[in-house]
Amino acid sequence: MSPKPRGKAGNVWNEVLRVWSTLLRFPMLKDSSDNKCNRFVIFCGQFNETVVTTSQISSEGQHSEMYSVEMNGLAQPVILKRFLSTTEENVPPMVEARLQQYAHEHGFAPRVLAFNKYGMISERCEHTLSRDSLPDGYKWLKGLPKMTVRQLNIVNKALGFGYQKVLNISRQMYENIGMYNMDPNIDNYMFLKDKLVQIDYGMNRFKNVESFRQWVDHFPKDNLREFENILVPSHQATYPPDYHWHQTFVSTGDSDKSHWCLSDWKSYHMHMHMQRTILISQLEASRLQILTKKIVASEMPRYESACFKMHCLKV
């Protein structure tokens, strides 16, 4: 069983994060797999003295590191996220934590258990989102038009289960709390207790000042108003959820769709299924054409060989 902290449940996670953050000034240990790790004691000398082990785990994030947490050798259902150097587009770590807290209270994120400027401890999700695309829908044959194949691959991916789930949760978050993710790549979403949640809030923004201020008022003790210029961009897409989903999974940079409204996007998504059918038909027609040319070529008389034989007979 996990150790039961004395007093508020959050105290143990605050203490874990405090001690772990203090140790960052020293070189981390390495385990047998060459992953970073640390081991330390919290509540030293007290009845609830606990040995904590943090071990780095693989992750796709470029601006963070992820660690599992054990207490007295028992794995805990939490994840420790270490904030690394970031870009101008990513919000400051403390702001990211508050955004995730706010999203959690509306059912869109794992619960934040503790945070500071170095890291954050939150609920650990169980499994990732499927990356499966729709079936190819055609038989491959050498000579098929590469551009058509590429277009169909993109459509099949965008219509896949996981990618559609990302679109759905992005829309729900936008409609419910006026917040959207400018980087909705599939690694930023996981399942927690069979519910899909967003796990990274470094690129989240608000659609307008009203939505932003509702978030600010939710944390009255923090000085969050100063982040209005970052979190409410002066230039943003007319309907951000679909626009950033399209930019991430579909766009080839051929046209600007930032001015599209919700009705435009609904029409676009309805057309995607039709587009898939058309592309499959085009590839099948090309395949049959290639096969027909091969059959015709195989049935043509070999004049060159016949002429050679005639020449041999005359000699």
Secondary structure by P-SEA (a helix, b strand, c coil): cccccccccaaaaaaaaaaaaaacccbbbbcccccccccccccccccbbbbbbbbbbbbccccbbbbbbbcccccccbbbbbbcccccccccaaaaaaaaaaaaaacccccccccccccccccccccccccccccccccccccccaaaaaaaaaaaaaacaaaaaaaaaaaaaaaaccccccccccccccccccbbbbccccccccccaaaaaaaaaaccccccccccccccccccccccaaaaaaaccccccccccccccaaaaaaaaaaaaaaaaaaaaaaaaaaaaaaaaaaaaaaccaaaaaaaaaaaaac
